[in-house]
Amino acid sequence: MKTSDLTYELPVGYVATEPASPRSSAKMLIVEDDVFRHRKMTDFPAELQSNALLVVNETAVLPARVQGYKVVSGGKIEGLFLEEDQNGNWLMMLNSNGKLRQGTELAIGNEVTLTVLDRDDAVWRCVCSDGRSPQEVLHDVGSTPLPPYIRSARGDQHVDDKKDRNSYQTLFADESQCHSVAAPTAGLHFDTLLLEALEAKGIERVAVTLHVGAGTFKTVETDTVEEHPMHSEHWSVQGEVLQKIASAKKAGQPIIAVGTTTVRTLESLPEMDTWPTSGELSGVTRLLITPPYDFRFVDGLLTNFHLPNSTLLALVVAFIGLDCLKSAYEEAMAENYRFFSYGDAMYIPKRG
């Protein structure tokens, strides 16, 4: 697939800077066999069969963004925590006023410092002075890792980070799995009202886990999408959830994925006859979905409107086709839909 096929121009003002309020009041474009219908997320239950199995990603977003200064020079630094390595070091993306060198000490909070060890491409390895887990430290000193395009679109507008910590987290996020540095954004449309409406219709919801990494926003810069060096992300699915997915698949019940991260988790699963009935399956996925692709476990996709030249957009193209996607995005722009992480939604039943 040519990367240039994923390019489009988004007019100024279409990037959502905050979520719809209430969440389920967001617009929802229904894309069904090249026919477009305009609804709201409150209408989502009516679009699903009562025996549908709804699959969500229950990962939680870590307040992974840090700001601080170099202890010696006072120069400002900004960073994004990615993960902890096997030796307990912090793997970070860092920007600073001036060069960073081995041994540079960075203050990121009251009595919390990072000491730079070395660098592997764009990722820095650091030692944190605080002996607690990164999750505990960052809950104290970090802030919401909003995508740069939201911060840019806000301009001088100030939004309290406490508000973003709530807005950029799904209602079904499992705080014990707080390892994502970006939200599974399709899940942000669900509020208590919508979840109750789905339950009232008899639609069962199960959760998988994929910890979203910073690579999800990496622009495809190769000539073809398939040449893109796909990032890796950790996933896990509990045995009882696997059995419900398997039962739905065998019974012909529609399996509806909430978000591209859920799709990648489902499509990364091994063959069903290897699934355990208890415990969990887990692994690391580098799955890059491009057309043509035969989706094994997804009969419908709820997703947001994605960045141009992104692997997320390529996945949606694989689900509905390039011409349909381009028409859908043009329709969304014409109807003033809001784009990207805090934006509106698109629901796509699998083509017959």
Number of C-alpha atoms within 10 A of each C-alpha: 15 14 21 15 16 20 14 13 7 14 8 7 11 15 21 19 23 17 20 18 11 12 21 23 19 23 24 26 26 22 21 16 13 15 10 17 13 14 18 16 23 21 16 17 20 12 12 19 13 17 15 21 23 20 23 26 31 26 29 27 26 28 29 26 21 21 19 18 19 21 16 10 12 12 14 16 19 17 19 22 27 22 19 18 11 7 7 14 19 23 21 23 18 18 14 15 13 11 8 19 12 13 13 16 22 26 22 22 17 8 8 14 20 22 21 21 17 15 16 8 7 9 16 21 22 25 19 22 13 13 11 10 11 21 19 14 17 20 13 12 17 23 19 25 25 21 15 10 14 16 15 12 15 15 9 8 9 8 12 7 15 10 11 17 16 12 20 25 23 23 17 18 21 16 13 10 16 16 24 24 26 26 28 29 24 28 26 28 30 20 19 13 12 19 17 14 16 20 13 12 15 15 18 15 16 17 21 19 23 30 25 24 20 18 16 17 17 17 15 21 14 14 12 13 24 18 13 17 14 17 15 18 21 17 24 19 22 19 16 16 18 23 16 16 22 17 12 17 18 9 9 12 17 22 22 25 28 26 24 24 27 27 25 22 26 24 18 19 20 10 9 12 7 9 19 14 14 12 11 14 17 16 14 15 18 13 14 18 24 19 17 12 11 12 14 13 20 22 21 21 24 23 26 30 24 18 20 19 22 20 27 26 22 27 20 22 22 18 26 20 15 18 11 18 20 16 15 21 19 15 16 22 15 9 12 13 21 24 22 21 27 26 25 30 30 26 24 22 21 18 12 6
